C-alpha cells in the first residue's frame, strides 16, 4: 500500500491577501480541500497523512521530522508553499528538506488541495514518473 504525505502551510498561518495566491482562497476552503484529498487518498487504497507547517524558519526542520516518522512513497507539496514568489527561498528549504529526509519519495505538486490525489497518482499509479 502506498503512503502519501500531503504537505502544506497551516491554513491559519497563511496571508490569503497575497496576490500570488488564488483569489478567494480562505482557510476554510483549504481545510475542506484537505478533507476531500484525504478521502480521495483512502478511496485509492493509499495511507495518507497531512503535514501542516508554518511559513517560517521552522518549516524545514518540521518537514524533516515528519518524514523521519514514517516512510512515504510520495510527498504532495501544496500550492500555497510554492506559489507566492516572495516565498521562493522557503519553498527551496521545503524541497531540500524532502530530498534530504526522503530521497526515495516522489515529489508531486497539486494545484489546489482537492486535486492532491491526482497529483500523487501521476507518480504512484505506475510506480514511475509520467512521460
N, C-alpha and C positions, 0 to 999 in steps of 0.2 A: 504494500500500500504506500502510495506517495504521501509525503509530508510537505506541506506548504506553509511558509510564513508570509503573512500579509503585513508589510512594514509601512508605517506612515506616521505622520505627526499626530500627536494627541489633538483632536479637533478643538479642544478647549484652549489650546495654546496658539492657534492659527489666526493671523490677521486677515480676515476674509475681505477686507477693503483693498488688499493688494491687487493692483491691476493685472499682475501676472497670473492670477488665479481666475478660473471660470466665473463669470458674473453670476450672482445669485446663489453661490455656494454658501452653505451655512454648516455649523457644527452638527445640527440635527440631520441635514442631508447626508453628511459624511457618515454619521452613526448608522443611518438607515441603509446606506450603501454597503457598509461593512457587514451588516446583518444579512443582506442579500448575498454578498460574496461568501460568507461562511456557510450559508445554506447551499449555495451552488457547489462549493468545495465538497461538502458532505454528499450531495447528490451524485457527484462523480466518484465517490468512494475514497476521497482523499482526507487524511487528517490535516487539520489546519489550525494555526494559531495566529493571533493578532499581536503584533509588536508595536505599541504606540510609544513614540519617542518625542522628546522636546526639541524644538528648533534652536538648540544652543550647544555649548561645548560638551554637554552630557550625551549627545546623540551617538557619537562613535563608540564610546565605552558601553552604552546601553545596547547597541546593536551587537557588539561582540559578546556581551553577557547572554543575550537572548540566543544567539547562535551556538554558544558553548553549552547551553542547557539541553539541546536536542540536535539531532542530525536532520537537516532539511534537504529535500531534493530540488526545491525551487524557492526563491525569495522574490515576491512581487513587491516592487517599490512603488508606492502611491504617487500620484501626480503632484500632490502638494509638496512632496520632498524635492521634486526635480523641476517644477515649472517656474517658480519665481526666479528671475535672473539674479536678483540680489542674493539668493541662497545658493548660488553655484558652488562656492567653496564648501559649504556644509554638505551639499549633495555629493561632492567628491569624497568627503570624510565618510559618509554613509556607504558609498560604493566600495571604498577601500576597506572599510571595516567588514563588509560582507565578504569581499575577496580574501581577506586575511583569516577570518573566523570560519568560513565555509567554502573553501576553494573548490569543492566538488559540486556545489549547488549551482543550478542555473539561475540567472537573474532575469526577471521579466518586468515589464512596465505596463501598468494599467493606464487607462485614460480617465477613469472615474472608479470609485470603489466597487460599483456593481458589475464591472467587467473584469474583475480580478481573476476569476476562474478561467475566463477565456485567455487572459494573458499567460497564466500558468500552463494552460493546456497547449499553447504553442510549443512549449518546451518539454512537457511531461508526456503528452499523448504518445509520441513515437519514441520517447527516450533520447531524442536528439534535436538539435536546433532546426527551425523551419528553414526552408530553402527560399 
